[in-house]
Amino acid sequence: MAKTRSRNFECSYCDYNTDNWKTLEVHERIHTGNKPFKCDKCDHSTAQMSNLKTHMISHKIERPYKCDLCDYAAAHKCSLTSHRKTHSTERTRYYKCDKCDYSAMAKGHLTTHMEIHEQKQYHCTQCDFSTVRKDGLEGHMRTHTGEKPFKCDTCEYVTSHKQALTAHNRIHTGEKPYKCDECDYATTQWSHLQAHQRTHTGEKPYHCDKCDYKAKNKGALTTHQRTHSDLKLYECDLCDYRAKILTNLKVHKRGKHSNERPWKCSYCDFAMKSRFELTRHEITHSGEKNFSCPHCDFRAAQKRYIAAHIKKKHSVKTSNKCTFCDHIAKSGRSLKAHFRKVHKRDEAESNNQNSSK
């Protein structure tokens, strides 16, 4: 019987996991946007070498149908027609909501939007989630069961949502139909383009109903709202720990139950258990000292070094107060020197002075 390999490497951004660190590194480029493989014939870049090879074929295909709004060209007229809908201008937003000012480039996007105006009749029995669509509830329930029925034919990626698989497959084809009209950004998903465009506008349309928090996307708001709830959906299978957010559970398991250190320093052989630790460590290589002491000119690369500095150099212990005057020394040794230099006395005389009071 074949031996099953453990899937120890988990994505910090979603529920993807794998048994290979390199595979995880490639996968996380979906979230980080890192595209190290660049085409030498155009400005195209991609996260995987296989995608670049697929893209290079496009330079050998005749594409007579050209977009008049960007550099896109297609081999078929119908492809150009579909592409033009990705340009977010008023004249291409064919589908308009009759209840608010929202407009969309695709009918499916408008259908999804209309859900916010409808009563949410389907409710999750395990958390506060509710939706207007039955299939939406079925997809949500997979977040509780862990079921991932949708599998990629090209790699090990599995997901609980069909739409996520469709977007993932574009990684392999190199297709990025959604393009920003403010910069060179292009993406595989419409929702990602919407979120990106808010980096230009500063818009944060998602508001928490319990505090002043605002988010650029619905996912960030959903994650935030769990901080207001006592419900802890994510349970550790090795101890009693429970978490409100999946990322917290991943950090817990790696920190408490594993010696795994998947985050490797780009400058030395050091490896960490979390991305946060890696970021903090790599600052020591850059020479940046972004934290400063409020009492003197001392600067440090990490906040904890400032705290240690203040405790050592600026904190005052009342136990080091001189019994002959109001002087307070930073250490016992400094106090002894003060006795001898200023009062011409030793520590024994000071102790006698204390006992006579």
N, C-alpha and C positions, 0 to 999 in steps of 0.2 A: 504494500500500500504506500502511495506517495506521501511523503512527509509535508505537512502544511507549514508554511513559513509564517511566522508571526508578523503582524502589520504594526510595527512599533513606531513608525514615523507618521505623525499626524499633522495636518495643515493647521496653522494658527488662525486661519481666516474662515474655514468651513469644516465640514465633517469628513473630508477626504482623508484617507490613510493609505499607507503603502509599506512594503517591507524593504524598500530601497531608498536611501537618502538622496541619491541623485534624481530619482523619479520625483520625489517630493520637491526638490529644488526646481525642477522644470515646471511642476504643477503650480507652485506658488508664484511663478511669473505671471499667471493669470491675474492674480490679485495685485502684484506690485507693479506690473506694467513693464518689467525689465525685458528688453528685446536685444540680446547680444548678437544675433545673427542678421547681418545686413546685406542687402542686394547691391551688387556692384554696377547695376545698370539703371537703378532708380532709387528713390528714397525709402523704399519698403524695408522694414525690419521685422523680425519675428522672434518668438521665444524659443523655437526649436529648429534644429538643422533640417529635420524632415519637412517642416513647413516651408523653409526657404527653398528646398529643392522643388517642392510643388509649385511655389511661386515662380521659380525660374522658367518653368514650362510656359508661363503666361507670356513671356517675351518672344516665344516662337509662334504664338497663335495670332492670326490676323484679327484685329478688332476695329472694324470700320465705324461702329456706332459710338460716338464720343459725347460725353456730358458737356453741356455748355456752362456748367457751374463749377466744375472741378476737372481734374486730370483723368477721371475715370473713363475707360473705354470698354466696350463689350463686343463680343462676337455675334450676339443676337439682339435684335431690336427689343424683344420682350424683356431682356435683362436690363437694358438701359432704362426702359419704362419703370421697372421696379426700383432701380437705383435712384432715379430722380425723386422718389418719394422720401428718400432719406435726408434730403436737404431741408432743414427746419426753417423755411421761410413761410410767410403767411399764404402765399399763393399755392403752396403744396400741402397745406393742412386742410385736406378735403373734408374731414369728418369733424363736425362741431357738436358739442354738448348743448342740449336745449334747456338745461337747468343752470348752467354757469358759463363762464368764458372759456372753458377748456376746449382745445381743438387738437386733432391728431392727424398724423400722416397715414395711419393704417386703421382699418375698421376694428381690428382686434384690440388696438390700444384704447379706442373709444369705448368698446364693450367692457374692458377691464375698468376703465375710469368710471363708468356708469354705476358700478357696484357701490361707490361711496354714497350715492343718492338713494340706494335701496335698503330696505330693512334686512338686517342680517339674521336669517332664520335658522341657520345651521350652527350649532354651538358644540364646542369640544367639551367632553365630559371630564377631562383631566386638567384643563387650564382655562383661562379667560378668553381664548380665541373664539371668534365667530366670523361667519362669512355668509354671503348671499348665494353661494354656489355649493352644491353637494360635492362636486369633484374637488373643489377647493378644500373642503373639510377632509376628504379622503387623503389628499396630499399632505395636509397638515398632520393628520394622525400618524403618518410615517415618521414624524419627528419624535414621537413617543415610542413607537415600536422598533425604530431603527431599520425598518425595511427599506431596501434600495433596489427596486426591480429594474431600473433603467441602467444598462451597461453600454459602455463605449466599445465598438468593434475594433478600435485601433490600439487602445491602451487599457490600463487597469481601472480607469475611472468608473465609478458607480455613483448613482444619485437616487434620491427619492422623488425627483420631479422630472417629468418629460421635457419641460421647457429648459431646464438646466442642462440636460443632455444635448439638446439642439444647439444651445449656445456653446457648449464645450466642444462639439464636433467642428466648429469653425476654427478652433485652434489647429486642427489637423489640415483643414483646407486652406487656411490662411485668409479666409474671407473676413473682412471687417466692413460691413455695409453701412455702419452708422458713423458719420464723420462730423466733427465739430466745425462750425463756420467761423470760429474765432481763432483757431490755431490748427496745428497738424494732427491733433488727436483723432484717432479712429478706434472703434471698438466692435466687439461681436454682439453686443446687446444694446437695445434701445434704452433700457433703464440705466445702464452704465453711462451712456451719452448724456442723459438727463442730469445724472448726478455730477458728471464732469462739467457740464455747462454752468452749474451753480458755483463752480470755482471762479468763473468769470463774473457772475452777477452777485455772488455773496448771498443769494437767496437761501433761506432755510424754511421751507414750507411746512415741515412736520413739527407740531407743537405738542409738548407733554401737557396733559390736563391736570397734573398734580404739582408741577413746578415750572420754572421759567426756561427749562431746557428746550432747545430747538435743534432740529437735525436737517441735514441736506437730503437724506433718504429715509425711507420707511423702515428699512432694516435696522438702522442705527437707533431710531426711535423705539422700535420694539424691544431691542436689547436694553436700552436705558430704562424703559418702563418696568422691566423686571426688578430693578433696584428698589422700586416702591412696593413690591409685593413680597409677602412672606413665603410665597410658593417657590420651592427649590426643585426644579424638574430633573436636574442632572445629578445622578447618584453614582458614587464611586463603588465599583464592584469588589474593592479590596479592603475598604474600611467604611466607617459610618459617615464620611464626608458627603455633603450635598451642596450643590451650587445652583445659583440662579441663572448663570450664564455658562454655556458650553466651554468657552475659552478658559474660564476659571477652573473647571474640572480637569481640562487637559494639563494646565499648569500644575495643579495639585498632584496629579498622578505621576507626572514627570519628576516633580520635586521630591515627593514623599515615597514613591514606590518603585522608582527606576533610577539606574545609574546612567541612563542614556543622556548623552550631551550632543544633540544633533546640530547645534548652532556653532559653527566653527569660525574662528577669527581669520580675517583676510590677511593679517600681518604676521601672525605667529601661530604656534601650535595649540594655543589655548582653545578650549571648547566649553560651551555653556548649556544649561538646561532650558533657557528661555531666550527669546529674541531681545527682551528688555535687558537681560544681563549682558548679552553680546554687544548691544548698542552702547551700554555704559562702559564696557571694557574697551571697545575700539576707540573711544574718545581719548583714552590714555596714549594711543599711538598718534593721534592727529595733532597733539600739542595744544588743543583748545582748552581754555580754562574759563568756562562760562559762569562759574559761581564765585562770588566775591564776599569777603568778610565785611560786615557792616561797621566794624570797629577799626579796621586798619586796611592796608593795601594788599593783604594776602588774597590770592586767587587759587582756585582748584578746579579740576576737571569734573569732580563729583560733589554733590551736595553733602554727602556724609563726611567728606574730608573737612568741609567748612565747619560742620558741627563739632568734629573732634578738635579742630583748631581753636574754636571759641572756648570750648571746655578747658583746654590746656592753657591758653594764653590770656583769656579775658574773664573767665569765671573767678569769683572771689570766695574763699572759704573763711567764715567767721572764726574758725578754730585757729587761724593764723593771725589773729588780731593781737597787736602789741598791748601788754598790760600797763605800760607806762605812758603811752600816747595813743592817738587815734589811727596810727598807721596799721594797714592790713597788708600782709605779704602774700605773694602768690603761692609760696610753698614754705614748708617748715624750715628748709635750709636758708631761704631768704630771710625768714624771721630771725633765725639765730644770728645771721650776719648783721641784721638791723640792730639787735641788742648790743652787739659788740661795738659797732661803728658809731651809733648815735647815742646810746645810753651808757656805753662803757661797762656793760654788765653782761653776765652770762645767763644761760637758761635756768640755772638753779635759783638765782635771785628772782627771776620772773615767776617761777613756781611758788616761791615763798610769798611774793607779792599777792599772788592769786589766793593763796590759802589764808592770808590775813584779812581779806575783804569779806 
